[in-house]
Amino acid sequence: MEIQQLIDRYEQRREVREQKFWDFFRADGGSFLIVQHPPGNIWTACNSVDDVCRNNIEYFWDCLQVDWTDDLAFLSPWVGTGVYANAFG
């Protein structure tokens, strides 16, 4: 997968789904959103920054492929957040 393919697919999904979000927030109860995420391995191999980044990108791509959700795919950059947890016990 090329990065440009990822960007193009995201822009396609964003255009369609962003309008659904606005319709939902403007509606008076007659509209709804369906938010489901495809299964993925985002947290399985996470022993290095490379593993986390690769899993994130793969899961992001998988999320962009599904038509049956109104959610917009996003990255989950959590590398290094354990430092904060350790700092506070």
N, C-alpha and C positions, 0 to 999 in steps of 0.2 A: 504494500500500500504506500502510495506517495503522499507526502504532506499536502500537496495541492488537492488530491482527491478528498482527503479528510476535510479540508477547508471548504471545498465546493459542496460536499454533502451536508456539512453543518449549516452553511448558508441557505441551502434548499430547505432543510428542516426548520431552521429558524424562521424563515419567511412564512411558512405555512402555520407553524405552531404559535408564533407570536400573535397572529391574528386571533387564534382560538383563545389565547389567554385574555386578550382585550375583550372579546365577546363574552367570555365568562364573567369578568369583573364588571362589565356594564349591564349584564342581564339581571332580571328581577326574579331569579329562581328557575327560569326555564332552560338554563344551560348548565352543563357539567363537564368536568375534565376527567379523563382516565389516566392515571399515572401508574405505570407498571414498568419494571426494569427487567431486562432479560438476565438469565443466570450468567454469571461470569466468574473469572478467577482473579479478580482484582487484588485479593488479599492472600492468595495462596503462596506464591513464591515472592517473598518480599525481604530477602536477605541483603539486598544491595540497592543503591539508588537506581541502577540500571534496570533491575527487576521491577521495581515499583513504577518507574516511568514506562517501561514496555507494557506492563499489565494495564496501566492507566490508559494508554493509547489504544490498546486492543479492545478494552471494555468500552471506551468512548466510541470507537468504530462500530462495535456490535450494537450499541444503543442507537446509533444513527441509522442502522439498517431496519429497525422494526417500525412497522406502520401502525401497530395497534396501541400506541401510547400517545398521549398528548404532551408528555414531558419532553423537555429539551435536554439533550445529553450534556454532561459537564465532566470536567476532570476533577479528581479528588486528590489534590496535592498535600499529602500528610507527612512527607519525609521531614524528619527533624522535630516533629511535634512531641515526641517522647521526652525531649529535654524539658519541656514545660511541666509535664506530668511528674517527672522525677524531681524537679525543683520544689514541688509542693507536696511531696510525700508519696 
